[in-house]
Amino acid sequence: MRNMALGSDGTAWLVGSYIGEARFGPLGPIGTGVAGTPHTFIAKYNERGNALLAMQCAASSLADVAVDAAGNAYVLGAFTGTVGFGLATFASQGVSDMVLIKYDQYGNIVWARAGNSLPGSTIMGSGLALDAANNVYVTGYLRGGANLGGSTAALASEGRQNLFVAKYSQRGDPLWARQGGGQHAECTGNAVGVDATGATYIAGTFSQTAAFGATTLVSENNSAYGGALLVKCSSTGEFLWAKSEGGPSDAVAFDVAVDDQGNSLITGMLSASQTGKAVFGPYTFQVGGSDGFLAKHDATGKLLWASQIGGGNTEYGTSVALDKAGNGYVAGVFSSSPSNWGPTAQISTDGQKNVFATKYNPQGGVVVAQREGACGSAYSPSIAVAASQDIYLAGSFIGTASFVATLFQSQGSGTDIFVARLGDLSTPSTPPNFPCSASAPVPTPPPAPTPPPTPAPTPPPTPVPTPAPTPTPPPAPTPAPAPSPAPAPPSVPVPAPLAPLMIPNIITPNGDGQNDYFKINNLVDKEWALIIYNRWGKQVYNAPAYEQEWNAEGLASGIYYYALRRATGSQYTGWVQVVR
């Protein structure tokens, strides 16, 4: 699961990817059913957790989704080659191209727009936001050139990789596009928010020296994550100011939420540097392995406060939301026992990676921190708050995990998605003493919690990922038919059938001993060759005799593609997500 957005009626739209075939509630399966084949999906749930629609998208990946007041959904993704989206067909000239699609409330495509990457170039969208007039703002990164259209000529990255931001009208007309970062930095925009004036706020990261209009930022380390980046643009796309936070630690901002007045909240991850310190204005945090953070700035870029999410292992924030009263809501991953939210709040895991949902007041005080995904491992949570103050949480999990006092079981070695309505966080949705069971109820979970007196419907079976198919050995020669039985000619030796390979589609190489390596069940060491490619098709790993040792060392989080081959001719291809 990649991201989630809420409609004004409490419906939840989810975007993400899956392998083979996927089922969402009582709706029919989507996908080819061929294991190892990645697809993207768009799903919609009502306020009671019933799946209303689920459909496959032609994009190769999906990054974000937003919903307007009329219930239309705007989806940001990527594609390669020639692909059709509704009545529009796009042919990418570059390595990878961006696509922006508008759907009506029933899942019909209203319009689609491409990023128009130039030959040899890449433009990837990472985040989008809507203003009150349903203008669409997108951000991401650019390598090379792209002609997004509007009042701006084709963009060209000055350095190896620049951040970009673009604005489209509600009809999908490109209005303007800008790139920033300069010649000496790698910059990425991970998320974007917009205030009541139409000013945009971009969260991301940069390395070395980055320029945004009249502002130049200098990283305090030599990492690719030189600082958590916050950039403001005017309603016409001019860079107004830029801020770097979290140095000299490695720092990256994954998400941003903005209110009408231009106050912004950013969350992300800090990684220990040589000094072990992360600085946010007057706040200095001692960083363990990986820690999370939440920081608030006003419309002028002044830091109002910052708070650490820390522990001895791995903690980081992935998603942030704001309510009308200015309270902040953060979701992320933690694996320490205990993990600390500021000086007052503390929760623990059961030894695995769990997800958290935390509420902060406007002054930065922690109101409540709550654990979800207990009894197992959960990842990549996205959080949203409804007008009713109900908190929605969605993400991925492996194995057995509990959400809202309900135990779920993923199937095979891959991940399943979850979406949960937590209430207002005033009481724990899963009690601290919730009993974990080795055999979760499959296939039908208990009813989803619903305010009385209306009983909640019983959700359908949990989607079951299909394991990679068993390679079929070559058949032995068959003797020609004869009137009477005759000895068969000598047969070619036939290899014994292989046990099905259970290939994971996520690893979390954070050094905590949990899911750190790309381990394939039933694979015999040294009998298979493994090649890993990044999303631009560059080979990043090659093991002629694989021994289950790949942990994405030195590589960034993201999607990677694998080719697994055996000397007998058997082959598997697919993708694996690296989450840190």
C-alpha positions, 0 to 999 in steps of 0.5 A: 500500500502506497498512500491513502486519502479521504473523501468528505463522506468518509470514504477512503481511497487507497493506491499501491501495488500487488503481485499476481492477483488481488481481492478487495472485499466481495469484489471480483479479483483483479490482476492476471493471477500470474505470480511474479507479475507486478500490477498497481491498484486503486481501491475505495472503501466506505466509512464502514470498511466495505470495499466499493470498488477495486481496479487495476491501473495501467501505471507501473507504480502509484505514488499518491492520491487526493480526493476533492469535495465531489468525490473525484480522486486524483492519482499520481504514478509512473509509466514506461513505454506506450500505455493507455489511460482511458481515452488517452494513450501516452508514449514515454520517450524517457526512461520513466514518465509521470502520469496524473489521472483524475477519476470520478467517484465511480472509478471512471477516468475523467482525464489523464496527463503525462509528464512528457519526459525527454529521451533518456530522462526520468520524471517521477511524481512523489506527492500531490495536493489539491486546493479549494478550487481543485487545482492540482499540485504535484512534486517529485524529481527530474533527471534530464528534461521534461515538457510538462506544458503550461506557461513554462518551457521544458524543464531541465535538471541542472544537476544529476537530479532536481526537485520539481513542482507543477500546477494543473487546473481542475481540467488537467491543463498544465499551468506552470512548472518549476525545478530547483536544486541547482547544479551541485545537489541531488534533490527530491520532493517527497510530498506537497501541501497547499495553503489558502492563498495557493502557496505550496510547501514541498517536503523532501531531502537534498545533498551537498549544496542546493539552490532554490531561488535566492536561497542556497542550502549547504548540507552538513554531511556527505550523505544523499540525505543531507537534510530534511528539506522544506521549500515554499513556492508562491501561487505562481510557482516562484521559490520564496524560501527553503529550510534544511533541518536535522543536520548533521544527522542524515535527515529526510522529510517524507510527508508534509501537512499544511493548514490554511494559514501556511503552518506546516508539519513535516515528518520523516527519518533521522539516521545517526551520523558521526556526531549522533546529533540532529539539530532543529533550530534550538532543539538538539536530539541524540539519534540512535539507529534511526529516529523519527521527528515532527517539526512545525514551521509557520508561513515565513519558514520560522521553526515553531517547535520540533519533537523526536520519536526515538528509541534504541532501534528503528523509528521513523514517521511516514505520514502526517495530517492536520485537523481544523483545530491545528492538532497534528496526527503522525503515523510511522514505524517503530521497533524499540521497547520502549519507543519515546514520543517527546518526554511524556509518551512511551509505547513498546513493541512485541519484538517486531516492527509495529506502526504507530498513530500519534496525536499532537496538540498545536503547541507540540505536546503529545496527546496520545500515542497508540500502537497498531499492527501488534502480534506481527510486523506492519509497514508504510502506514498512511494516516488521515483525519476525517471531519468527524475526527475519526482517524484512518490508518492504512498500510501493509503487514506481514504474517499475523497482525492486529488492527482495531482489536482484530487479528489478521493473517497475511498469506504466503511470504508477501504482504497484505494491505490493511485499512482501519478506522481508529476512532478519535484516539481517545481510547486505544482501538487495540487494548494493551493486553490484546491476546495474540494467536499463532493462528489468526482467523482465516479467511473471515475476520471479525466485524469492523468496529462501527458506532452503534446502533448499526451493526458492522458488516462482516468483512470478506476474506483477507486477500491471499497473495499467490506464491511464485509458480513451481517451475514445470520440469521437461517431460520425459519422451513418450514411446509411440503407440503400439498394438501391444505393450513394448518397452519404452525407449530410454528416457531423458533424466527428469529433475525432481519437481521443485518446491514452490519458491516463496519470494518476498516483496518487501525487505526492511534492512535496518540492522535489527535482525528482522527481515533484513535480507532478501530470503526466499523460502525453498530456494537452494543456496548456490543453485540460483543466480540473482540479478537486481535492477533499480527502477531505471533499469541499472543493475545494482547487484549480481550473484551467480550463486545466490546465498540469501545475502542481499540486503540492499546495502548502500541502496536507497529505499524504493522498488527494485526488480529481480531476475532469479535464474536456475541452470536448468532454465527455470526463471522468476522475475518480479519486484521487491520493495526496500523499506528502511 
